[in-house]
Amino acid sequence: MNKLSRRALIALVLPLLVLSGLGIFLSRLALHGREWATYSANEHIYTAGVLHSGTLTDRNGVVLATASGGDYTYADEEAVRFASLHAVGDHRGNVDLTAMELYADKLAGYDLIEGTSGAGETVALSLDSRLQAGAWYALNGRPGAVVVMNYKTGEILCMVSSPSYDPAVGPRTSADGYYINRVTSAGYIPGSVFKLVTLAAAREHIPDLESRVFTCDGSVEYYGEPVNCTGVHGEQTIEQAFANSCNVAFAKLAVELGGQTIYETARKLGVVGALPYAGGATNPGRFDVAARGTTPEAWSGIGQYNDLVTPYAMARLCAGVANGGVVREGTLLAGDKGREKRIMDADTAEYLGACMNYNVVYSYGKNNFPYLDLCAKTGTAELGDGTTHAWFVGYLRSGPPLAFAVILEQGGGGLIAAGGVANHVLQLANGYYAS
């Protein structure tokens, strides 16, 4: 009897082990099947590590890149080819986190049941080739980046990084930075655009913020070290200090709040740490918490010290302000919606938006941005060698739901340089999407 019981038990256990193993395999297939099928050694869909079929188009059907039997072609318009390299990729695989890599499964026609056909599929990206070309022309060969996204959906309409090269020809020199997507993979000193973070922290932690008066005499000292301002602003409200981009006022706020509070706010807003993007992740932002009451702590709240951000993170932050405190993570697929996440309270978002619009009306000049209902912040990030990065970030309060960030490396002042690029691209976008 005991022998029969043991045999019966074994007969039951073996099928259970088989079923358990099958279950584990199927679950791993569901989770990792895409990775297995689109592994670069799969000669069914790759030639020498390069996907040999599939077509990427912009949102309007303009071909951006196509592969057929190992032959690779790109957009007809040269400016679109240069502008789209870092978002779309080329078949040499020089650039990371491109649509060719992120959507390899879709290009290969991957199906969980049938695998990959090898015939190739057409994938429509969220990019607009007209905005791509417009941003490329506006950058005019200067190193920097432009990103424009739909803050309601997370769709990235424009993603341009310079310098670039024509993927149809390949890089002709070994110039630094060719292969870096400056929108997602480059960390920059933010300068005064970081004051958006400090203002958000102050709004949430200083109850009497709006009734305070901030006096600027041109500089303020901490432990005998000065924090200099760009002017002497006298007495001002917080809204005026933000519009003046007053270093003295924001240094005082930074020291009062403390670096840890600003760090936590920056982390919540997505300015610190890596961000999900189109199935990949961006370069992480950085904020170092300096010693309490010191000059480094003051500078950190102004966007200097060791602060680093990506242009994508700043555009995403502006998208959250525009969308009532909720962001949609960026996607490169047309018609897709990124994962939703709340990064700030709705009243904080409304307050930041009002301050950003105040900047445009009372400091930057609405006439410099005709036909645009704009909310924005400039930044002039000091590099320590006498040069500055030029920033301009913001969103459209009405019209097409667009948030954006522009940076020009060693480009001078934020308003004239980066603001000019932003205005050019936004005017195009407003014309294309106003209806």
ROTI-259858 format. One line per 10 residues: number of its first residue (from 1); their letters; for each residue x, y, z of C-alpha. Coordinates in Angstrom, 1 decimal. Layout:
<nodes>
NUM	A	X Y Z | ...
</nodes>
This chain:
<nodes>
1	MNKLSRRALI	0.0 0.0 0.0 | 2.8 2.4 0.9 | 4.5 1.6 -2.4 | 1.3 2.3 -4.4 | 0.9 5.6 -2.5 | 4.4 6.7 -3.3 | 3.9 5.8 -7.0 | 0.6 7.7 -7.1 | 2.2 10.7 -5.5 | 5.1 10.7 -8.0
11	ALVLPLLVLS	2.6 10.4 -10.8 | 0.8 13.5 -9.5 | 4.0 15.5 -8.8 | 5.6 15.0 -12.2 | 2.7 16.6 -14.2 | 2.6 19.4 -11.6 | 6.3 20.1 -12.1 | 5.8 20.1 -15.9 | 2.9 22.4 -15.7 | 4.8 24.6 -13.3
21	GLGIFLSRLA	7.8 24.8 -15.6 | 5.5 25.5 -18.6 | 3.9 28.3 -16.6 | 7.3 29.8 -15.7 | 8.3 29.6 -19.4 | 5.1 31.2 -20.6 | 5.3 34.0 -18.1 | 8.9 34.7 -19.1 | 7.9 34.6 -22.8 | 5.3 37.2 -22.1
31	LHGREWATYS	7.7 39.4 -20.2 | 10.8 38.9 -22.3 | 9.7 37.6 -25.7 | 10.2 40.9 -27.3 | 13.8 41.0 -26.1 | 14.5 37.5 -27.2 | 13.0 37.9 -30.7 | 14.7 41.3 -31.3 | 18.1 40.4 -30.0 | 20.7 41.7 -32.4
41	ANEHIYTAGV	22.1 38.2 -33.1 | 18.7 37.1 -34.6 | 19.7 36.7 -38.2 | 16.0 36.3 -39.2 | 15.5 40.1 -38.7 | 19.1 41.4 -38.4 | 22.1 41.6 -40.8 | 25.4 42.2 -39.0 | 23.5 43.5 -36.0 | 21.3 45.9 -38.0
51	LHSGTLTDRN	17.6 45.5 -38.4 | 17.1 44.8 -42.1 | 13.4 45.6 -42.6 | 10.8 48.1 -41.4 | 9.8 51.7 -42.0 | 9.6 54.7 -39.6 | 7.4 57.6 -40.6 | 6.5 60.9 -39.0 | 3.0 61.5 -37.7 | 1.9 62.7 -41.2
61	GVVLATASGG	3.3 59.7 -43.1 | 6.6 61.3 -44.2 | 9.2 58.5 -44.4 | 12.0 59.1 -41.9 | 13.9 55.9 -42.3 | 13.3 52.6 -44.1 | 15.1 49.3 -44.5 | 14.4 46.7 -47.1 | 16.6 43.6 -47.6 | 19.6 45.4 -46.1
71	DYTYADEEAV	19.1 48.6 -48.2 | 18.7 51.7 -46.0 | 17.2 55.0 -47.0 | 16.1 58.1 -45.1 | 13.9 61.2 -45.5 | 14.0 63.1 -48.8 | 14.6 66.5 -47.2 | 18.2 66.9 -46.0 | 17.2 69.1 -43.0 | 14.8 66.4 -41.8
81	RFASLHAVGD	17.6 63.8 -42.0 | 20.0 65.9 -39.9 | 17.3 67.0 -37.5 | 15.9 63.5 -36.9 | 19.1 61.5 -36.5 | 19.1 61.3 -32.7 | 15.4 60.6 -32.3 | 15.1 58.2 -35.3 | 18.6 56.7 -35.4 | 20.6 55.5 -38.3
91	HRGNVDLTAM	21.4 51.9 -39.3 | 25.0 52.1 -38.1 | 23.7 52.0 -34.5 | 25.8 55.0 -33.4 | 23.1 56.6 -31.3 | 21.4 55.1 -28.2 | 17.7 55.1 -27.3 | 16.5 55.9 -30.9 | 13.2 54.8 -32.3 | 15.0 52.1 -34.3
101	ELYADKLAGY	16.1 50.6 -31.0 | 13.1 51.3 -28.8 | 10.5 50.0 -31.4 | 12.6 47.2 -32.9 | 9.8 44.7 -32.1 | 7.2 46.8 -33.9 | 9.5 47.3 -36.9 | 10.2 43.6 -37.0 | 6.5 42.7 -36.7 | 6.8 40.8 -33.5
111	DLIEGTSGAG	3.8 38.9 -32.3 | 3.7 36.9 -29.0 | 2.2 33.9 -30.8 | 3.8 33.9 -34.2 | 7.2 35.6 -33.4 | 8.6 37.8 -36.2 | 7.8 37.6 -39.8 | 11.0 39.3 -41.0 | 9.0 41.2 -43.6 | 9.1 44.4 -41.7
121	ETVALSLDSR	6.3 46.8 -40.6 | 5.6 50.5 -40.8 | 5.6 52.4 -37.5 | 4.3 56.0 -37.3 | 6.2 58.2 -34.9 | 4.8 61.2 -33.0 | 7.5 63.5 -34.6 | 6.4 66.2 -37.1 | 9.1 66.4 -39.8 | 8.1 70.1 -40.4
131	LQAGAWYALN	8.9 71.0 -36.8 | 12.1 68.9 -37.0 | 13.3 70.9 -40.0 | 12.2 74.2 -38.5 | 14.1 73.5 -35.3 | 17.2 72.5 -37.3 | 17.1 75.7 -39.3 | 16.5 77.8 -36.1 | 19.5 76.2 -34.4 | 21.6 77.1 -37.4
141	GRPGAVVVMN	24.5 74.8 -36.6 | 24.8 75.9 -33.0 | 25.2 73.1 -30.4 | 22.1 72.6 -28.4 | 18.7 70.9 -28.3 | 15.0 71.5 -28.9 | 12.2 69.4 -27.6 | 8.4 70.0 -28.0 | 5.8 67.7 -26.5 | 2.0 67.5 -26.3
151	YKTGEILCMV	1.4 67.9 -22.6 | -2.0 66.1 -22.8 | -0.7 62.9 -24.3 | 3.1 62.9 -23.9 | 3.7 62.6 -27.6 | 7.0 64.2 -28.6 | 6.4 66.3 -31.7 | 9.9 67.7 -32.0 | 13.3 66.3 -30.8 | 16.4 67.9 -32.3
161	SSPSYDPAVG	20.0 67.7 -31.1 | 22.9 69.5 -32.6 | 25.6 68.8 -33.9 | 24.3 66.0 -36.1 | 25.1 64.4 -39.4 | 23.3 63.1 -42.4 | 22.5 59.4 -41.8 | 22.4 58.8 -45.5 | 26.1 59.8 -45.7 | 27.4 59.0 -42.2
171	PRTSADGYYI	29.7 61.2 -40.0 | 32.4 62.9 -42.0 | 34.5 64.0 -39.0 | 35.0 62.9 -35.4 | 33.5 66.0 -33.9 | 32.6 65.7 -30.2 | 28.9 65.1 -29.4 | 27.7 63.7 -32.8 | 26.3 60.6 -31.1 | 24.7 62.2 -28.1
181	NRVTSAGYIP	21.0 63.0 -28.0 | 21.2 66.2 -26.1 | 17.5 66.2 -25.3 | 17.6 63.0 -23.2 | 21.3 62.1 -22.6 | 23.1 65.3 -21.8 | 23.2 66.9 -18.4 | 23.4 70.7 -18.3 | 23.7 73.4 -15.7 | 20.2 74.7 -15.6
191	GSVFKLVTLA	20.8 78.2 -14.3 | 17.6 80.2 -13.7 | 15.2 77.7 -15.2 | 15.8 75.7 -12.0 | 14.1 78.6 -10.1 | 10.9 76.8 -11.2 | 11.9 74.1 -8.7 | 12.8 76.4 -5.9 | 9.6 78.4 -6.5 | 7.5 75.2 -6.3
201	AAREHIPDLE	9.3 74.2 -3.0 | 8.7 77.7 -1.6 | 5.0 77.7 -2.6 | 4.5 74.4 -0.8 | 6.6 75.1 2.4 | 6.4 78.9 3.0 | 2.8 79.9 3.9 | 3.3 83.7 3.7 | 5.4 83.6 0.4 | 3.0 85.8 -1.6
211	SRVFTCDGSV	2.9 88.5 1.1 | 6.6 88.8 1.5 | 8.8 91.6 0.2 | 12.3 90.6 -1.1 | 15.0 93.3 -1.1 | 17.8 93.1 -3.7 | 20.8 95.3 -3.3 | 22.8 93.5 -6.0 | 24.3 90.8 -3.8 | 23.9 88.8 -0.6
221	EYYGEPVNCT	26.6 87.2 1.5 | 26.8 83.8 3.3 | 29.9 83.2 5.5 | 31.5 86.2 3.8 | 31.0 84.8 0.3 | 28.8 86.8 -2.1 | 25.9 85.6 -4.3 | 25.7 88.3 -7.0 | 22.6 89.3 -8.9 | 22.3 90.5 -12.4
231	GVHGEQTIEQ	21.0 93.8 -11.2 | 19.7 95.9 -8.2 | 16.0 95.1 -8.1 | 15.1 96.9 -4.8 | 11.9 95.8 -3.1 | 9.9 93.2 -5.0 | 7.2 90.6 -4.5 | 8.0 86.9 -5.2 | 6.3 87.2 -8.6 | 8.5 90.2 -9.5
241	AFANSCNVAF	11.6 88.4 -8.2 | 10.8 85.5 -10.4 | 10.2 87.7 -13.4 | 13.5 89.6 -12.6 | 15.2 86.2 -12.1 | 16.6 87.7 -9.0 | 19.5 85.7 -7.6 | 19.4 87.4 -4.2 | 15.7 86.6 -3.6 | 16.1 83.0 -4.7
251	AKLAVELGGQ	19.3 82.6 -2.7 | 17.4 83.6 0.4 | 14.6 81.2 -0.4 | 17.1 78.4 -1.0 | 18.8 78.9 2.4 | 15.5 79.2 4.2 | 14.1 76.0 2.6 | 17.3 74.1 2.9 | 18.9 71.8 0.3 | 17.1 68.7 1.4
261	TIYETARKLG	13.7 70.3 0.9 | 14.7 71.5 -2.6 | 16.2 68.1 -3.4 | 12.9 66.3 -2.5 | 10.9 68.8 -4.6 | 13.3 68.3 -7.5 | 13.0 64.5 -7.2 | 9.2 64.7 -7.1 | 9.2 67.0 -10.2 | 11.5 64.6 -12.1
271	VVGALPYAGG	14.4 67.0 -12.3 | 16.6 64.8 -10.2 | 17.1 61.2 -11.2 | 16.4 59.3 -14.5 | 13.1 59.5 -16.2 | 11.2 57.0 -18.2 | 11.1 57.9 -21.9 | 9.5 56.0 -24.8 | 10.4 52.7 -23.2 | 13.9 53.7 -22.2
281	ATNPGRFDVA	15.3 56.1 -19.6 | 17.0 59.5 -19.7 | 20.3 60.6 -18.2 | 19.7 61.3 -14.5 | 19.5 64.8 -13.3 | 21.6 65.9 -10.3 | 21.2 68.1 -7.2 | 23.7 68.0 -4.4 | 22.5 69.0 -0.9 | 25.1 71.5 0.4
291	ARGTTPEAWS	25.8 72.4 4.0 | 23.2 74.5 5.7 | 23.4 78.3 5.4 | 26.3 78.2 3.0 | 27.0 79.9 -0.3 | 26.8 76.6 -2.2 | 23.3 76.0 -0.7 | 22.3 79.4 -2.0 | 23.7 78.8 -5.4 | 22.0 75.4 -5.7
301	GIGQYNDLVT	18.6 77.0 -5.4 | 19.5 79.3 -8.3 | 20.4 76.4 -10.6 | 24.2 76.6 -10.2 | 26.6 74.8 -7.8 | 26.5 71.1 -9.0 | 22.9 71.2 -10.5 | 22.5 69.3 -13.7 | 19.3 68.7 -15.8 | 18.3 67.3 -19.2
311	PYAMARLCAG	16.2 69.4 -21.6 | 13.6 66.6 -21.6 | 13.2 66.9 -17.8 | 12.6 70.6 -18.1 | 10.0 70.2 -20.9 | 8.3 67.5 -18.8 | 8.2 69.8 -15.8 | 6.6 72.5 -17.9 | 4.2 70.0 -19.2 | 3.2 69.1 -15.6
321	VANGGVVREG	2.6 72.8 -14.8 | 0.5 73.2 -18.0 | -1.6 70.0 -17.2 | -2.6 70.9 -13.7 | 0.3 69.0 -12.0 | 0.0 65.8 -14.0 | 2.5 64.6 -16.6 | 2.3 62.1 -19.4 | 5.6 60.4 -19.8 | 7.1 61.0 -23.2
331	TLLAGDKGRE	6.4 58.7 -26.1 | 7.6 58.7 -29.7 | 4.6 56.7 -31.1 | 1.9 58.7 -32.9 | -1.5 58.4 -31.2 | 0.1 56.9 -28.1 | -0.4 58.2 -24.5 | 2.4 58.1 -22.0 | 1.9 56.8 -18.5 | 0.2 59.4 -16.2
341	KRIMDADTAE	1.8 60.7 -13.1 | 1.1 63.5 -10.7 | 4.2 65.5 -9.9 | 2.6 68.5 -8.0 | -0.6 69.8 -6.5 | -3.0 71.5 -8.9 | -2.9 74.8 -7.0 | 0.9 74.7 -7.2 | 0.8 74.1 -10.9 | -1.7 77.0 -11.3
351	YLGACMNYNV	0.5 79.3 -9.3 | 3.7 78.4 -11.3 | 1.8 78.9 -14.5 | 0.6 82.4 -13.5 | 4.1 83.4 -12.6 | 5.5 82.1 -15.9 | 2.9 84.1 -17.8 | 3.7 87.1 -15.7 | 7.3 86.7 -16.9 | 6.2 87.0 -20.5
361	VYSYGKNNFP	3.8 89.9 -20.0 | 5.9 92.1 -17.7 | 9.5 91.0 -18.4 | 10.1 89.3 -21.7 | 7.5 91.2 -23.8 | 4.5 89.6 -25.4 | 5.3 91.4 -28.7 | 8.4 89.2 -28.9 | 6.1 86.2 -29.2 | 3.2 87.3 -31.3
371	YLDLCAKTGT	0.1 85.0 -31.5 | 1.4 82.9 -28.6 | -0.3 82.7 -25.2 | 3.0 81.9 -23.6 | 4.1 80.9 -20.1 | 7.9 80.7 -19.9 | 11.2 81.0 -17.9 | 14.6 82.0 -19.2 | 17.9 80.7 -17.9 | 21.5 81.9 -18.4
381	AELGDGTTHA	23.6 79.2 -16.8 | 27.1 80.3 -15.9 | 29.9 77.9 -16.8 | 32.8 79.3 -14.9 | 34.8 80.3 -17.9 | 32.9 83.5 -18.7 | 30.4 81.8 -21.1 | 26.8 80.8 -20.5 | 24.3 78.3 -21.7 | 21.1 79.9 -22.9
391	WFVGYLRSGP	17.8 78.3 -21.8 | 14.1 79.0 -22.6 | 11.4 76.6 -21.3 | 7.7 76.8 -21.0 | 4.3 76.0 -22.6 | 1.4 77.4 -24.4 | -1.5 78.3 -22.1 | -4.1 78.2 -24.9 | -4.0 76.8 -28.4 | -2.2 73.5 -29.1
401	PLAFAVILEQ	-1.2 71.8 -25.8 | 2.6 72.2 -26.2 | 5.4 72.2 -23.7 | 9.0 72.8 -24.7 | 12.6 73.3 -23.8 | 15.4 74.9 -25.7 | 19.1 75.1 -24.8 | 22.0 76.6 -26.7 | 25.4 75.6 -25.5 | 27.5 78.7 -24.7
411	GGGGLIAAGG	24.7 80.6 -26.4 | 24.6 83.7 -24.4 | 21.4 85.1 -22.9 | 18.3 83.0 -22.6 | 15.7 85.4 -23.9 | 17.3 86.5 -27.1 | 19.1 83.4 -28.1 | 17.1 80.4 -26.8 | 13.9 82.4 -26.8 | 14.4 83.2 -30.5
421	VANHVLQLAN	14.7 79.5 -31.4 | 11.7 78.6 -29.3 | 9.6 81.4 -30.9 | 10.4 80.1 -34.4 | 9.5 76.5 -33.6 | 6.3 77.5 -31.6 | 5.1 79.8 -34.4 | 5.3 76.9 -36.8 | 3.6 74.5 -34.4 | 0.9 77.0 -33.6
431	GYYAS	0.2 77.4 -37.3 | 0.1 73.6 -37.9 | -2.0 72.7 -34.8 | -4.0 75.7 -33.9 | -7.2 74.1 -35.0
</nodes>
